[in-house]
Amino acid sequence: MSILSQSSSQKDKKKIAINSFVLLLISSILLGCFLLYHPSSANEESLQSVSENDAALQDIVNPFDSDCYDWRGKNIPCDFNKSYAELLLDKSNIDSRFTDNKDGTVTDNLTKLVWLKNMNCFGLRDLQSAILDAKSLKAGDCGPDPNFILSDGSTAGDWRLPKMKELCTLIDFSNRDPALPYGHMFSDAPPGYHWSSTTLDYHPEMAWIVYFESGTTCYENVKYRAGYVLPVRMLEE
């Protein structure tokens, strides 16, 4: 092999090595940007730590230096692992938080809200239908299961679709499938999301939603017939 051929081969190997290093560096930077600038406003879950064995990545990005946000853009701890109501209301969770009223309703003793016990009384609805469903809810609805049929004496107009802040108080980030507080007493949460009545400030065609399997919050087009309904009312003093 000539000296020229050896020199050319060495140059090619060096070029390949440099290109591989640059590609690895770019991939690492892109991953770092994703972790740093993709806040958890949608899922509000704890960000996973970088593997201790991956020293190269750990030098580039530490996700616990990032910021996490709730559904309204308020900064929250990335490693929060409790009932969301404690953050929203600045209150500590209480023992025996929920009371099964034995009439198809559940009282949250922390928020003083009364919820329909059946998390899937109406099936999949668009937002306007969900609002009307909640307003028209009355005693005798949500049968035929006697454990979930509404028998509280309520009439149409007593119930409403919850605001997003109210719906979020039911999320517990320490649980999954469902992400509801211990002792919640609701029926099984259906797969998918539940509507809130809160639309986005500058996009009224979009409304905030909660996935109770994971505690994820997001938003959806109000016309999509794909959300569940969980009516609420205030506790009567």
C-alpha positions in Angstrom: 0.0 0.0 0.0 1.4 3.4 -0.9 2.0 6.2 1.5 -0.7 8.2 -0.3 -3.2 5.4 0.2 -2.4 5.1 3.9 -2.7 8.9 4.4 -6.1 8.9 2.6 -7.3 5.9 4.7 -6.3 7.7 7.9 -8.1 10.8 6.9 -11.3 8.9 6.1 -11.2 7.2 9.5 -10.6 10.5 11.2 -13.5 12.1 9.3 -15.9 9.2 10.2 -14.9 9.5 13.8 -15.5 13.3 13.9 -18.8 12.9 12.1 -19.9 10.2 14.6 -18.9 12.4 17.6 -20.8 15.4 16.1 -23.9 13.3 15.5 -23.8 12.0 19.1 -23.3 15.5 20.5 -26.2 16.9 18.4 -28.5 14.0 19.5 -27.6 14.6 23.1 -28.2 18.4 22.9 -31.6 17.7 21.2 -32.6 15.4 24.0 -31.5 18.0 26.5 -33.6 20.6 24.9 -36.6 18.3 24.9 -36.3 17.6 28.6 -35.6 21.3 29.5 -38.2 23.0 27.3 -41.1 20.5 27.2 -42.7 21.3 30.6 -45.2 19.0 32.1 -48.2 21.3 31.7 -50.0 18.4 30.0 -49.2 15.5 32.4 -47.9 17.3 35.5 -46.0 14.2 36.5 -42.6 13.9 38.0 -39.8 14.1 35.4 -37.6 11.0 35.4 -34.0 11.4 36.5 -31.2 10.7 34.1 -29.5 7.3 34.6 -26.6 7.6 36.9 -24.6 5.3 34.6 -25.1 7.7 31.7 -22.5 10.3 32.7 -22.3 11.9 29.3 -26.0 12.8 29.2 -26.0 13.9 32.9 -23.3 16.4 32.1 -25.6 17.9 29.4 -29.0 18.0 31.1 -30.3 17.4 34.6 -34.1 17.3 34.3 -34.5 18.3 38.0 -33.0 21.7 37.0 -36.1 22.1 34.8 -39.3 23.8 35.6 -42.7 22.0 35.8 -46.1 23.7 35.4 -49.7 23.0 36.2 -52.5 23.3 33.7 -52.6 27.1 34.2 -48.9 27.6 33.8 -48.1 28.0 37.6 -44.8 26.5 38.6 -45.1 23.3 40.7 -42.5 20.9 42.1 -41.4 18.4 39.5 -41.3 15.6 42.1 -44.7 16.3 43.6 -46.3 13.0 44.5 -49.4 13.7 46.5 -53.0 14.8 46.1 -53.2 17.8 43.6 -55.8 19.4 45.9 -53.0 20.1 48.4 -51.3 22.3 45.9 -54.4 24.0 44.5 -55.9 24.7 47.9 -52.7 25.0 49.9 -54.2 22.5 52.4 -53.0 19.2 53.8 -55.0 16.1 52.9 -57.3 14.8 55.6 -58.1 11.4 56.9 -61.5 10.0 55.6 -61.5 12.6 52.9 -64.4 11.1 51.1 -67.9 10.1 52.3 -70.1 7.7 50.3 -73.6 9.2 50.9 -75.3 6.0 49.8 -77.5 7.9 47.4 -75.3 7.9 44.3 -73.1 10.8 45.4 -69.7 11.2 47.1 -68.7 14.1 49.3 -65.2 15.4 49.3 -64.7 16.6 52.8 -61.6 18.6 51.8 -63.1 20.7 49.1 -66.8 20.5 50.3 -67.8 19.4 46.8 -70.4 16.7 46.1 -69.7 14.5 43.1 -71.8 12.0 41.2 -70.5 8.6 42.2 -70.9 7.1 38.7 -67.9 8.3 36.6 -69.6 7.0 33.4 -73.3 7.8 33.6 -73.6 9.5 30.2 -71.0 7.9 27.9 -68.9 9.8 25.5 -70.1 13.4 24.8 -68.9 16.6 23.2 -68.5 19.6 25.6 -71.9 21.2 24.9 -73.7 17.8 25.5 -71.6 17.3 28.6 -72.8 20.7 30.0 -76.4 19.9 29.2 -76.1 16.4 30.7 -74.8 17.8 34.0 -77.5 20.5 34.2 -80.3 18.0 33.5 -79.1 15.4 36.0 -81.7 14.4 38.6 -82.7 11.7 41.0 -83.4 8.4 39.3 -80.7 8.8 36.7 -77.5 6.7 36.3 -79.2 3.3 36.7 -79.8 0.5 36.7 -77.0 -0.5 39.2 -78.5 0.4 42.6 -75.0 1.2 43.9 -74.7 4.1 41.5 -78.3 5.2 40.7 -78.8 8.8 41.9 -81.4 8.9 44.7 -80.4 12.1 46.5 -83.7 14.0 45.7 -81.9 16.4 43.3 -83.7 18.0 40.4 -82.6 19.3 37.1 -80.5 22.4 37.6 -78.9 21.3 40.9 -75.8 19.9 39.1 -73.2 21.3 36.7 -70.1 20.4 34.8 -67.0 21.1 37.1 -64.5 23.8 36.4 -61.0 22.6 35.7 -59.8 23.6 39.1 -62.5 21.6 40.7 -61.9 18.5 38.5 -58.2 18.7 39.2 -58.8 18.4 43.0 -59.6 14.7 42.4 -56.1 14.0 40.9 -53.6 12.2 43.1 -50.2 11.9 41.6 -49.1 9.1 43.9 -51.6 6.8 42.3 -52.2 5.4 38.8 -55.1 3.6 37.1 -56.9 5.5 38.5 -55.0 8.5 39.7 -57.6 9.2 42.4 -57.0 9.7 46.1 -57.1 6.6 48.3 -60.6 5.8 49.6 -62.2 7.9 46.7 -65.4 5.7 46.5 -66.2 6.5 42.9 -67.1 3.9 40.3 -64.3 2.6 38.0 -62.9 5.4 35.9 -63.5 4.7 32.2 -60.5 4.9 29.8 -60.2 8.3 28.3 -60.7 11.8 29.6 -63.4 13.8 31.5 -64.5 17.2 30.4 -64.2 20.4 32.5 -66.3 23.5 31.7 -63.1 25.6 31.4 -62.1 26.7 28.0 -58.6 28.0 27.0 -58.3 31.8 27.5 -57.5 32.6 23.9 -58.9 29.5 22.3 -62.5 29.0 23.3 -62.9 26.1 20.9 -60.6 24.1 23.2 -61.5 23.0 26.7 -59.4 21.5 29.6 -59.7 17.8 30.3 -58.4 15.3 32.8 -57.3 11.7 32.2 -58.0 9.9 35.5 -56.0 6.8 34.5 -52.8 8.8 34.8 -53.7 12.2 36.3 -52.8 13.8 33.0 -54.3 17.2 32.2 -54.6 18.4 28.6 -57.1 20.1 26.3 -59.4 19.0 23.6 -61.7 20.5 20.9 -65.1 21.2 22.4 -66.8 19.5 19.4 -65.2 16.1 19.8 -67.6 13.6 21.1 -65.0 11.8 23.1 -65.2 12.9 26.8 -66.9 11.7 29.9 -69.1 13.7 32.3 -68.6 13.9 36.1 -71.2 16.4 37.5 -70.6 18.3 40.7 -72.5 20.6 43.1 -71.6 22.4 46.3 -72.3 20.8 49.7 -75.4 22.2 51.2 -74.7 23.6 54.7 
